[in-house]
Amino acid sequence: MKAVQWAGIIAVILLLLLLIPFSVAIVRMGSRLGRSYAVGPPARVEISPGQITIGTDKSPVQLSAQAYDSKGKMVTKDVIYEWGLSSLTNTLGDLVPNNQLATFTPTASSGQGTIWVKASTAGGQAISSVEVIVGISSSPGTF
């Protein structure tokens, strides 16, 4: 074999030997990154909007919920959202859940209550609620 061919083969072998430690380090770093992004069970759930005040027009309100783990990371896999509506005075309206979303349509002329949501996974659950006020007119202090 010619000296030029041997030099090329030796250069390729040396290059591969230099790259092996870097590729091992990259694989190790990638596996650590995957572990650091592991998401835990729901520790809290946020409802948007954070408070509902509806005037006398009784327009429907769209709500959404998002669960977070104890480190503040969004919990998105295998979450079941359960919605509810409670009021001590009267039936405020209809709440139609659709997993992470819900629509509240007031039926009462006035009242106050709470919409709550529970986010559950196999590892745990979190519950949150927002206040609902129905029947606020455009004039301050009147219902």
LINVEN-V180638 format. One record per pair of residues at least 24 apart in sequence whose ideal C-beta (glycine too) atoms are under 7 Angstrom apart, sorted by the first residue. I is the first residue (numbers start at 1). J is the second residue. D is the distance in whole Angstrom. If there is no record, write none. Layout:
# LINVEN-V180638
I,J,D ; I,J,D
This chain:
# LINVEN-V180638
39,69,5 ; 39,73,5 ; 39,75,6 ; 40,69,4 ; 40,70,6 ; 40,71,7 ; 40,123,7 ; 41,69,7 ; 41,121,5 ; 41,123,3 ; 41,124,3 ; 42,67,4 ; 42,68,7 ; 42,69,7 ; 42,75,5 ; 42,79,7 ; 42,119,5 ; 42,121,6 ; 42,124,6 ; 42,125,6 ; 42,126,4 ; 43,68,6 ; 43,69,5 ; 43,70,4 ; 43,126,6 ; 44,68,5 ; 44,126,5 ; 44,128,7 ; 45,117,6 ; 45,119,4 ; 45,126,5 ; 45,127,7 ; 45,128,5 ; 46,128,7 ; 47,117,6 ; 47,128,6 ; 47,130,5 ; 50,130,6 ; 51,130,6 ; 51,131,5 ; 52,104,7 ; 52,115,7 ; 52,130,6 ; 52,132,5 ; 52,133,7 ; 53,133,5 ; 53,136,5 ; 54,106,5 ; 54,134,5 ; 54,136,7 ; 55,136,5 ; 55,137,6 ; 55,138,6 ; 56,135,6 ; 56,137,5 ; 58,106,5 ; 60,103,5 ; 60,104,7 ; 60,105,4 ; 61,104,5 ; 62,101,7 ; 62,103,6 ; 63,101,7 ; 63,102,5 ; 63,104,6 ; 63,115,7 ; 64,100,6 ; 64,101,5 ; 65,100,6 ; 65,117,4 ; 65,119,6 ; 67,119,4 ; 67,126,6 ; 75,121,7 ; 78,121,5 ; 78,122,7 ; 79,119,5 ; 79,121,6 ; 80,120,5 ; 81,117,6 ; 81,119,6 ; 82,117,7 ; 82,118,5 ; 83,115,7 ; 83,117,5 ; 84,116,5 ; 85,113,6 ; 85,115,5 ; 86,113,6 ; 86,114,5 ; 87,111,6 ; 87,112,7 ; 87,113,3 ; 92,132,6 ; 92,134,5 ; 93,134,7 ; 104,132,7 ; 106,134,4 ; 108,134,5 ; 109,135,5 ; 110,134,6 ; 110,135,3 ; 110,143,5 ; 111,135,7
